[in-house]
Amino acid sequence: MSRLAVLVALAAALVAFVALPSRSDDGPAGDRRRLAQDAGATAAGGDRPGSLAVFETVAPVESLMTGLAGSFSRVREALEDVEERNRLRRVESWSEVVAELANVVVLHGPDQAWRDLAADTRETALELASASRAEAVDELLLVTLVDRIDASCAACHDADY
């Protein structure tokens, strides 16, 4: 399974994980834990639920935002460094880091608007990573996607989150 396919599967599982209603005796945590185990096993190619450790967030949202800001700065630096030989690989890698951090930020969302903005950041960062791997890289598309991530971040901050 490709790295992008695993990231997309995990992202979908985490979004479902957040939205899952409580239906069990041990409450939302039990439902979410079982979903995470099932999704983790599936995303990793496991054949049985629970074959991976359960994912739990460990960092406060402030730390995640610091990581997002730093990683996004690295994307911008790599994009602007047109003379660097591994520039597009750096754009790809740092975009994937931004996507993964946004993926976790979704779990901290106090409401659906927050989760939608974080999910938009994640999806755009994955698009950026994919665009940087294209056989014929469209530089304008890369810049446009960076601008979209920036706009998503600004919209969240403008909403006073």
N, C-alpha and C positions, 0 to 999 in steps of 0.2 A: 504494500500500500504506500503510495507516495506521501511525502511529508505534508503537502498541501491537503491531501484527502484526509489525513489524520487530523490536521488542524481544523478543517471544516467539520468533521464528525464530532470532534470535541466541542467546538463552538456551538453546534446545534444541540448537543447534549446539555451543555451548560445553560443555554437559553431555556430549554425545556425544564431543566432542573429548577430554575428560578420560578417558573410559572406553575409548577406542579402544585395542585391543591392537596390539602391534607385528607387522607382517607384511611389512615391506619391508627391503631391503638397508640403507637408511639409518636403520633403527630407528624407534622411536616418534615421534621428531621429524618424520621424513619423512611418516609416515602422518597425523600431526596437522596438519602444514602443508598437505597436500593436502585434508584434510577442511575445514580452516578456509577455504582458498581456495574450495572448492566451496560451502560454507555461506555465506560472505560474498557470493559472486556471486549466489546464490539469494536471500538476504535482501535484497540491494540491488536485486533485479530484473534483475541481469545475466544475459546469456544464455550466458556461457562461464565455466567454472571459472578461477579465478585473476585475475579482472578487478579485484579489490581487493587492497590490500596485506595480507599475512599479519598476523594479530593475534598479538602477543606481549605478555606482561605485562612492565611496566617498573618497577613500584613494589613495594617489599617489603610483605609482609602487614601489618606494623605501620603503614605509611602508609595502606594501604587501610582498616584498622580505625579510624584517626583520622578519615578521610573519612566512614566509615559512621557513627561516633558523632556527628560534627558535622552530617551530613545528617539523621540521625534526630532530633537536637535541633531542627533547623529544621522538620521535620514536626510535632513536638509544639508548637512555638511557633505555627506557622500554625494548627493545629487549635484551640488555646486562644484565639486572637485573633479572637473572634466578631464584633467590631465592624469588622474590616478587610474592605474591599470585595472584594479579590482573594484572600481566604483560601483558598477551595477550589482555586483555580488554583495557589496556593503549595503546598498539601498534595499536589496531583497532581504538580507538578514535582519537589518534594523526594522524594516517594515513588519516582518514576522514577529519581532519582539513587541512592537507597538500593538499588533493585533492580539497577541496573547495577553498582554497587560490589560487591554480593553476588554478582553474576554473575561478576565477576573473582576474587573471593575463592574461589569454587568451584575455580578452577584451582590455587590454592595448597594445597588440602587434602591433608593427609598420609594420610588414610584416608577410607573411605566415610561414616563417621559425620559427619565434618567437612563433607564435600560435601553430605550430606543436610541438615544444619542451615543451611548457606549457601543451598542451593536453596530451603528452606522460607522463609527470610527474603526471598529474591528473589520467590517466588511470592506471598507475603503482601503485600509492598510493591506488586507489580503489581495485586493485588486492591484495595489501598487507593487507588491512583491511579485505577483504574476506578470505584470507589465514589464517589470525590470528583467524578467527571464525571457521575454519574447525574442524570437530570432531577429526581427527587425524592430528594434526598440524605438518607440514613438516618444521622443523627449518632451513634446508638448503634453502628451497624456500623463507622463510622470509628474510634471509640474502641476497639471490640473488636479491630479489625485492628491498631491501634497496640499494644495490649496483647499481641497474638500475636507481633508482631515483637520486642517487648521480651522476651517469654518465650523466643523462639528464640535471641536474643542471650545471655540469661542461661544457657540450657542449654549453649550452646557454652562460655561462660566457666566454668561449673561443671564442665565436663568437662576443665578444665585445658588448653585449647588455647591 
